[in-house]
């Protein structure tokens, strides 16, 4: 991402504007064209505004994240388990970043816009341009995430793919061991049915979209990365295959 893009990403007024525009455009698709059911926001209402890591399964590139941002903004305005009328977009909650593949976020102008909205772009550790690649954790990517956690919430998708029951990435566990954040598991469903893979076009209208926030995990930060990752994958209900990506 260009240095200008990085500056814009950390300019709060720019991010608030993007949130408002994207929020207004996306709100009908979540609440009118489809039906959004939210549960567990009582677990996030009183969280500190920094060093909180949300771990979730992943079903589309953008619709999942956009929905999370709607919910966080609504919770800031003291709404519980609902969005209602989106007046929360008048002053959205922007202390949140999300982890996304660098390859995906460079693909189009709209993905670059979403990058400015708060993406932490990382190199894929398992795939590059369609080819399988086994890399170690990139230190620069680690620094990006740890810096973001210092003063913000961060959303990450441990599987790094929209494929259900794909193995988790060990890098998520290493970040948890290093930063010792509050870890909130989230389970989503229905997005794959309602939207295309990018999450920008409707595939089936009238779908039920569910977002369930669970209680923060009790984590032994001294446990091995494999043990921590297994606990995360169980919490987000993606532990069908006990495999790990190194």
MARLOMAR-416575 format. One line per 3 residues: number of its first residue (from 0); their letters; for each residue x, y, z of C-alpha. Coordinates in Angstrom, 1 decimal, always signed. Layout:
! MARLOMAR-416575
NUM	A	X:Y:Z; ...
This chain:
! MARLOMAR-416575
0	XXX	+0.0:+0.0:+0.0; +1.3:+3.5:-0.8; +2.5:+5.8:+2.0
3	XXX	-0.5:+8.1:+1.2; -2.8:+5.2:+1.7; -1.2:+4.3:+5.0
6	XXX	-1.6:+7.9:+6.2; -5.3:+8.0:+5.2; -5.8:+4.7:+7.0
9	XXX	-4.7:+6.3:+10.2; -6.7:+9.5:+9.7; -9.8:+9.0:+11.8
12	XXX	-12.0:+11.5:+9.9; -11.3:+9.7:+6.6; -12.1:+6.3:+8.2
15	XXX	-15.3:+7.7:+9.7; -16.4:+9.0:+6.3; -15.7:+5.6:+4.7
18	XXX	-17.6:+3.8:+7.5; -20.6:+6.1:+7.0; -20.7:+5.7:+3.2
21	XXX	-20.1:+1.9:+3.2; -22.5:+1.5:+6.2; -25.4:+3.3:+4.5
24	XXX	-24.9:+1.3:+1.3; -24.6:-2.1:+3.1; -27.3:-1.7:+5.8
27	XXX	-30.3:-2.6:+3.6; -28.6:-5.8:+2.4; -28.0:-6.9:+6.0
30	XXX	-31.3:-5.9:+7.6; -34.0:-5.7:+4.8; -32.9:-7.8:+1.8
33	XXX	-31.6:-10.4:+4.2; -32.2:-10.9:+8.0; -29.4:-10.4:+10.5
36	XXX	-29.6:-12.1:+13.8; -27.0:-11.0:+16.4; -26.3:-12.6:+19.8
39	XXX	-23.8:-12.2:+22.6; -23.0:-8.4:+22.3; -23.2:-8.3:+26.1
42	XXX	-19.7:-10.0:+25.9; -18.2:-7.1:+24.0; -20.1:-4.1:+25.5
45	XXX	-17.6:-3.3:+28.3; -14.4:-4.5:+26.7; -11.3:-2.1:+26.8
48	XXX	-10.7:-0.2:+23.6; -7.3:-1.8:+23.0; -5.6:-5.2:+23.0
51	XXX	-8.7:-7.1:+22.1; -8.5:-9.8:+19.3; -11.7:-11.1:+17.7
54	XXX	-11.2:-14.5:+16.1; -13.8:-15.7:+13.6; -14.6:-18.2:+10.9
57	XXX	-14.7:-16.6:+7.4; -17.3:-16.8:+4.7; -16.9:-13.9:+2.3
60	XXX	-14.1:-11.4:+1.7; -15.9:-8.2:+2.8; -19.5:-8.8:+4.0
63	XXX	-18.3:-10.5:+7.2; -16.0:-7.5:+8.1; -18.6:-4.9:+7.1
66	XXX	-21.1:-6.6:+9.4; -18.7:-6.6:+12.3; -18.1:-2.9:+11.9
69	XXX	-21.9:-2.3:+11.9; -22.2:-4.2:+15.1; -19.3:-2.6:+16.8
72	XXX	-20.7:+0.9:+16.0; -24.1:-0.1:+17.2; -22.7:-1.5:+20.5
75	XXX	-20.9:+1.8:+21.0; -24.3:+3.5:+20.8; -25.5:+1.0:+23.5
78	XXX	-27.6:-1.2:+21.2; -27.7:-4.8:+22.2; -28.0:-7.7:+19.7
81	XXX	-29.5:-5.5:+17.0; -28.6:-2.7:+14.5; -31.9:-0.9:+14.2
84	XXX	-31.9:+2.5:+12.4; -28.2:+3.2:+11.6; -27.8:+6.6:+13.3
87	XXX	-24.7:+5.1:+14.8; -23.0:+5.9:+11.5; -23.1:+9.6:+12.5
90	XXX	-20.2:+8.8:+14.8; -18.9:+5.3:+14.1; -16.5:+3.3:+16.2
93	XXX	-13.2:+3.3:+14.4; -10.8:+1.8:+17.0; -10.8:-1.4:+15.0
96	XXX	-8.6:-3.0:+12.3; -9.0:-6.3:+10.5; -6.4:-8.7:+9.1
99	XXX	-6.6:-9.3:+5.3; -4.5:-10.9:+2.7; -2.3:-8.4:+0.8
102	XXX	-3.0:-10.2:-2.5; -6.8:-9.7:-2.0; -6.6:-6.1:-1.0
105	XXX	-4.6:-5.1:-4.1; -7.1:-6.7:-6.5; -9.4:-3.7:-7.2
108	XXX	-10.1:-0.1:-6.4; -12.9:-1.1:-4.0; -10.6:-3.5:-2.1
111	XXX	-8.1:-0.6:-1.8; -10.8:+1.6:-0.4; -11.6:-1.1:+2.2
114	XXX	-7.8:-1.2:+3.0; -8.0:+2.5:+3.9; -10.9:+1.7:+6.1
117	XXX	-8.6:-0.3:+8.4; -7.1:-3.4:+6.8; -3.9:-4.8:+8.2
120	XXX	-2.5:-6.4:+5.0; -0.4:-9.6:+5.5; +1.3:-12.0:+3.1
123	XXX	-0.5:-15.3:+2.7; +1.5:-18.0:+4.4; -0.1:-20.8:+2.5
126	XXX	-0.9:-19.5:-1.0; +0.5:-17.0:-3.4; -1.1:-16.3:-6.8
129	XXX	-2.9:-19.6:-6.6; +0.2:-21.7:-5.8; +0.8:-23.5:-2.5
132	XXX	+3.6:-21.9:-0.5; +4.8:-22.8:+3.0; +6.4:-19.8:+4.6
135	XXX	+7.2:-18.9:+8.2; +5.6:-16.1:+10.0; +6.6:-12.8:+8.3
138	XXX	+8.1:-10.5:+11.1; +6.8:-7.3:+9.4; +3.3:-8.7:+9.4
141	XXX	+3.6:-9.6:+13.1; +4.7:-6.0:+13.8; +1.7:-4.6:+12.0
144	XXX	-0.7:-6.6:+14.1; +1.0:-6.0:+17.4; +1.1:-2.3:+16.7
147	XXX	-2.6:-2.3:+15.9; -3.4:-4.1:+19.1; -1.6:-1.6:+21.2
150	XXX	-4.5:+0.9:+20.8; -7.3:-0.9:+19.0; -9.4:-3.9:+18.5
153	XXX	-8.3:-6.3:+15.8; -10.4:-8.8:+13.8; -8.6:-11.9:+12.4
156	XXX	-9.7:-15.0:+10.6; -7.4:-17.8:+11.7; -8.2:-19.9:+8.7
159	XXX	-7.3:-17.2:+6.2; -9.8:-18.6:+3.7; -13.6:-18.7:+3.2
162	XXX	-13.5:-22.5:+3.0; -15.3:-24.1:+5.9; -13.2:-26.3:+8.3
165	XXX	-10.0:-25.3:+6.7; -7.0:-25.6:+9.0; -6.0:-22.7:+11.2
168	XXX	-2.8:-20.7:+11.0; -0.2:-21.0:+13.7; +0.6:-17.3:+13.4
171	XXX	-2.6:-16.3:+15.1; -1.6:-18.3:+18.2; +1.9:-16.7:+18.1
174	XXX	+0.4:-13.2:+18.1; -1.8:-14.2:+21.1; +1.3:-15.5:+23.0
177	XXX	+3.2:-12.4:+22.2; +0.5:-9.7:+22.9; -1.6:-11.5:+25.5
180	XXX	-4.9:-9.9:+24.2; -8.4:-10.5:+25.3; -9.6:-13.1:+22.7
183	XXX	-13.2:-13.0:+21.7; -14.4:-15.9:+19.5; -17.1:-15.2:+16.9
186	XXX	-19.2:-17.7:+14.9; -20.9:-16.5:+11.7; -23.2:-18.3:+9.3
189	XXX	-25.4:-17.6:+6.3; -23.1:-15.1:+4.5; -21.9:-17.7:+2.0
192	XXX	-25.5:-18.3:+1.1; -26.5:-14.7:+0.8; -23.5:-13.2:-1.0
195	XXX	-20.9:-14.1:-3.6; -17.4:-14.9:-2.5; -16.3:-11.3:-2.3
198	XXX	-19.4:-10.4:-0.3; -20.4:-7.5:-2.6; -23.2:-9.1:-4.7
201	XXX	-26.3:-10.9:-3.6; -26.5:-14.6:-4.3; -29.7:-15.5:-2.5
204	XXX	-32.0:-12.9:-1.0; -34.0:-13.5:+2.2; -31.1:-15.4:+3.8
207	XXX	-30.6:-15.6:+7.6; -27.3:-14.1:+8.6; -26.1:-15.0:+12.1
210	XXX	-23.3:-13.5:+14.1; -22.7:-14.9:+17.6; -20.2:-13.4:+20.0
213	XXX	-18.9:-15.8:+22.7; -17.4:-15.0:+26.1; -13.7:-14.1:+26.0
216	XXX	-11.6:-17.2:+26.1; -9.6:-18.2:+29.1; -6.2:-18.7:+27.6
219	XXX	-3.0:-20.0:+29.1; -0.5:-17.7:+27.4; +2.3:-20.1:+28.3
222	XXX	+0.7:-23.0:+26.4; +2.2:-24.1:+23.1; +1.0:-22.4:+19.9
225	XXX	-0.6:-25.7:+18.8; -2.7:-25.9:+22.0; -3.8:-22.2:+21.8
228	XXX	-4.7:-22.7:+18.1; -6.7:-25.8:+18.9; -8.7:-23.9:+21.5
231	XXX	-9.4:-21.1:+19.1; -10.6:-23.5:+16.3; -12.9:-25.3:+18.8
234	XXX	-14.3:-21.9:+19.9; -15.1:-20.8:+16.4; -16.5:-24.2:+15.6
237	XXX	-14.1:-25.0:+12.8; -12.3:-28.0:+14.4; -13.6:-30.7:+12.1
240	XXX	-10.1:-31.5:+11.1; -7.3:-31.1:+13.6; -4.7:-29.8:+11.2
243	XXX	-2.4:-26.8:+11.5; -0.6:-24.6:+9.0; +3.0:-23.9:+9.8
